[in-house]
Amino acid sequence: MINPTMTDSSTDPRQPVRYDAAETEPRWRARWKAEDVFRAKMDSARPKYYVLEMFPYPSGKIHIGHGRNYVMGDVVARYKRMAGFNVLHPFGWDAFGLPAENAAAERGIHPKGWTYDNIAAMKEQLDVLGLSLDWSREFATCDPSYYKHQQRMFLDFVKLGLAYRKESAVNWDPVDMTVLANEQVVDGRGWRSGALVEKKKLTQWFFKITAFADELLDDLKTLDRWPEKVRAMQANWIGRSEGATFAFDLTATPADIEKVEVYSTRPDTLYGASFVAIAADHPLAREAAKSDPALANFIDECRRSGTTEAAIETAEKMGFDTGIRAVHPFDPNWTLPVYVANFVLMDYGTGAIFGCPAHDQRDLDFARKYGLPVKPVVIPAGVDPDSFVVGSDAYTGEGRIAHSDFLDGLDTGPAKARAIAELETRGLGKGQVNYRLRDWGVSRQRYWGCPIPIIHCEDCGPVPVPYADLPVVLPDDVTFDVPGNPLDRHPTWKHVPCPTCGKPGRRETDTMDTFVDSSWYFARFCDATPVDQPTNPAATDYWLPVDQYIGGIEHAILHLLYARFFMRAMKAAGHVALKEPFDGLFTQGMITHETYRDADGKWLSPDEVEKRDGIVLKRGTNQSVTLGPPEKMSKSKKNVVPPEEIAGTYGVDCARWFLMSDSPPERDSEWTQSGVDGAARLVQRIWRLLNEALPHLAARGTSPDGATGASLELRRAVHRTVHELTQDLEQFRFNRGVARLYELVNTLSSFDTKADGAGAALREALETLTLIVAPMMPHLAEEAWALLGHDTMIVHAAWPKALPELVAQDSVTLAVQVAGKRRDEITLKKDLPAAEVEAAVLALDSVQRLLDGAKPKKVIVVPNRIVNIVL
């Protein structure tokens, strides 16, 4: 056993050695900074590894919940650096956005000052976490030196036809007073404000993301280091479908509209149709409403309720019978009622559908509500078509077609093809591939964003700002005392001459969606110094793609899909050579913390409560407090934990360890006092272990080869830990890796320092332990490395290699079952013949007692795993 030793006798000889994080951690951070350890440079002699966490919005303060994301990336970066990779681990700020404008309006300050002050404060907090970041590449997306290049790429995209302007119905957030992309509407509400989204006609700038729809979908198959869930979400959002577009002739129709065109993925069910439905924004609906006030009111109600897909999904399905009739394309004597329906999207397909209630649940619910026919035409196998009836659940499975003229008897797949062929033959329609994906509207009616570099001229139309005049810089002299975009009412900024004809022109006052800013920042991090180009091709060729990207699942569609599009557009413009920005993606869970409310429902911070006699009370009072379930850390709920608070109390390595240890990193994890205390005890335990072992260590460089007995077993434990921990880090199983390190510490604590060869084996073990905890607890590791006699920093040390002969296990532990119940276990030499295993197991006392002199009916030996005795 390693015997406890005391501190220097000049202090208190009865007290064990303690690790002083408050003194140690700032000292090592200062040295890393002074020696510029984490500055990355291209080096063709080493494999590169680019680690990146989704950069933050500078809202003012970070908490330990944010820290989980950054610490995960840092563990990977430090491990890869020790494993011999040339690591790039940069950091920056996603700095444009509405919160800065809101702060300006509420506090009477400028968004720029608010943003840069927050960046300075957050950078101080991040420094406490001990992150191995290359700060030389830092930028904020609100820096003109950054958005200059974004404006240049916008103009490049205009030339390539990948950016264009058109009037369209847009999602309007009435609170933030700006347009939202479809992806930014959540459950019918603005993703940031929560306001019910309205439809509005505006002239907007769009990125032609649909030009890459097939590529974006097909190339998901190549992203095998992305979570399957994220790939599925993107595939669903792109929404490729195969079907047919065809027209219904109309009777009793208003004005000159004689046909309504529909798109359907199920033309095989046309003979089961019972209605046609059109969107509230469909031209036919608008025309019919001119002479029908009740219909006009219904359309207005649809718009107020939201016409986005998310709003439609949750709303009650409603319709209005226009009185117009649609003639069935395969039977001129058959007409269907035409409804305006709140569940039909104008921007998907043609804005019109036919309803087949028997085989679509939404259509069935609608038909039952309005008393429409339900005619089954797809019949399950083995069921009589004449007796098959659809009740409250639509039949959506495979089957054979019936009651459908020329389609009768065909399976659904061939029936679809036959129906499309018939539509084409009769000149009624054609087969078509459709996408759910829509072009990305990037115009936003706000100030604090990247200006769109366009000048509007009455004679020349929209004219690009010349490259030489970039960046178009936001004016500082703006006010936020009235709602709306300050750029619209600026007295001078927007008034400029047309670059083409010289006549008076007007700057575009819309700014770009802030998701544009984050769609290419990873490429700029490769080299942030070029003045005239967005990228340095040599740098992007070397560093891209990002090898490991880390962020929340909430960005699966918005940011990640936009970045994939932007990379392709940049490639088309000649700025990068690759299509995919992120080779590996990991989506981490959130950190939650318990919440407290007083009797009035007011949120309380942990500092405002205390526990007395097992009861939670408001501090200094006898008022009871309601303890709520753990929730995501939030300033509004007062359950945040600042990293500097933990650093000052326990040391930041303790927080880093706990963030990696509590649960699988893809799951949410609760921040608990007991968990932090446990991590703090481990830090002290490792430090004591090192100090207590020092007198027993062999000199540095002494070989542990030839160890026997307990020393050999210690070496086996060390090398197995290295082998398994390496696999854990490669596969983001941080919590498993932490468990293995606990086991190794336990093994070291019980090691007999008097064993043969103990000094050399113990030095190898402690040096290896120090190396392999370094990615998670870098400050402690540096101090321990120095304690062990090294004059170089551990950040420059190599990751240890496990020796195969020590990793291989000579023995295995087998479970012993008797009559199906586990009764014992036995450790034997690995791969022992079954007969020898059987003999050893039958000789166990526990087995002998259960057999009570009888012979077993059968003994089943599963090699190296289990022995089952059948009585």
HELIX and SHEET records of a PDB file:
HELIX    1   1 ALA A   21  ALA A   34  1                                  14    
HELIX    2   2 ILE A   64  MET A   82  1                                  19    
HELIX    3   3 LEU A   98  ARG A  107  1                                  10    
HELIX    4   4 PRO A  111  VAL A  128  1                                  18    
HELIX    5   5 TRP A  135  ARG A  137  5                                   3    
HELIX    6   6 PRO A  144  LEU A  160  1                                  17    
HELIX    7   7 ASN A  182  GLN A  184  5                                   3    
HELIX    8   8 ILE A  209  PHE A  212  5                                   4    
HELIX    9   9 ALA A  213  ASP A  218  1                                   6    
HELIX   10  10 ASP A  219  THR A  222  5                                   4    
HELIX   11  11 GLU A  228  ILE A  238  1                                  11    
HELIX   12  12 PRO A  267  GLY A  272  5                                   6    
HELIX   13  13 PRO A  283  ALA A  289  1                                   7    
HELIX   14  14 PRO A  293  SER A  305  1                                  13    
HELIX   15  15 GLU A  309  THR A  314  1                                   6    
HELIX   16  16 PRO A  357  HIS A  359  5                                   3    
HELIX   17  17 GLN A  361  TYR A  370  1                                  10    
HELIX   18  18 ASP A  405  LEU A  407  5                                   3    
HELIX   19  19 THR A  412  THR A  425  1                                  14    
HELIX   20  20 TYR A  467  ASP A  469  5                                   3    
HELIX   21  21 THR A  514  ASP A  517  1                                   4    
HELIX   22  22 TYR A  521  ARG A  524  1                                   4    
HELIX   23  23 PRO A  537  TRP A  543  1                                   7    
HELIX   24  24 ILE A  553  HIS A  555  5                                   3    
HELIX   25  25 LEU A  558  ALA A  572  1                                  15    
HELIX   26  26 PRO A  606  GLU A  608  5                                   3    
HELIX   27  27 LYS A  635  LYS A  637  5                                   3    
HELIX   28  28 PRO A  643  THR A  649  1                                   7    
HELIX   29  29 VAL A  652  SER A  661  1                                  10    
HELIX   30  30 GLN A  673  ALA A  693  1                                  21    
HELIX   31  31 LEU A  694  HIS A  696  5                                   3    
HELIX   32  32 GLY A  709  GLU A  730  1                                  22    
HELIX   33  33 PHE A  734  SER A  749  1                                  16    
HELIX   34  34 ALA A  758  VAL A  773  1                                  16    
HELIX   35  35 PRO A  778  LEU A  787  1                                  10    
HELIX   36  36 ILE A  794  HIS A  796  5                                   3    
HELIX   37  37 PRO A  804  VAL A  807  1                                   4    
HELIX   38  38 ALA A  834  LEU A  842  1                                   9    
HELIX   39  39 ASP A  845  LEU A  851  1                                   7    
SHEET    1   A 4 ASN A  86  LEU A  88  0                                        
SHEET    2   A 4 LYS A  48  GLU A  53  1                                        
SHEET    3   A 4 GLN A 548  GLY A 551  1                                        
SHEET    4   A 4 LEU A 585  THR A 587  1                                        
SHEET    1   B 4 THR A 178  LEU A 180  0                                        
SHEET    2   B 4 ALA A 163  ASP A 173 -1                                        
SHEET    3   B 4 GLU A 198  PHE A 207 -1                                        
SHEET    4   B 4 TRP A 440  GLY A 441 -1                                        
SHEET    1   C 2 VAL A 185  VAL A 186  0                                        
SHEET    2   C 2 ARG A 189  GLY A 190 -1                                        
SHEET    1   D 6 LYS A 259  SER A 264  0                                        
SHEET    2   D 6 SER A 241  THR A 251 -1                                        
SHEET    3   D 6 GLY A 319  VAL A 327 -1                                        
SHEET    4   D 6 THR A 335  ALA A 341 -1                                        
SHEET    5   D 6 PHE A 275  ILE A 278  1                                        
SHEET    6   D 6 ALA A 352  GLY A 355 -1                                        
SHEET    1   E 3 LYS A 259  SER A 264  0                                        
SHEET    2   E 3 SER A 241  THR A 251 -1                                        
SHEET    3   E 3 GLY A 429  ASN A 434 -1                                        
SHEET    1   F 2 VAL A 378  ILE A 379  0                                        
SHEET    2   F 2 ARG A 400  ILE A 401 -1                                        
SHEET    1   G 2 SER A 443  ARG A 444  0                                        
SHEET    2   G 2 THR A 511  MET A 512 -1                                        
SHEET    1   H 4 GLY A 461  PRO A 464  0                                        
SHEET    2   H 4 ILE A 454  CYS A 457 -1                                        
SHEET    3   H 4 PRO A 504  ARG A 507 -1                                        
SHEET    4   H 4 HIS A 495  PRO A 497 -1                                        
SHEET    1   I 3 TRP A 603  LEU A 604  0                                        
SHEET    2   I 3 ILE A 591  ARG A 597 -1                                        
SHEET    3   I 3 THR A 626  LYS A 632 -1                                        
SHEET    1   J 3 TRP A 603  LEU A 604  0                                        
SHEET    2   J 3 ILE A 591  ARG A 597 -1                                        
SHEET    3   J 3 SER A 669  GLU A 670  1                                        
SHEET    1   K 2 VAL A 609  ARG A 612  0                                        
SHEET    2   K 2 ILE A 615  LYS A 618 -1                                        
SHEET    1   L 4 LYS A 821  LYS A 829  0                                        
SHEET    2   L 4 SER A 811  VAL A 818 -1                                        
SHEET    3   L 4 ILE A 866  VAL A 870  1                                        
SHEET    4   L 4 LYS A 858  VAL A 862 -1                                        
END                                                                             
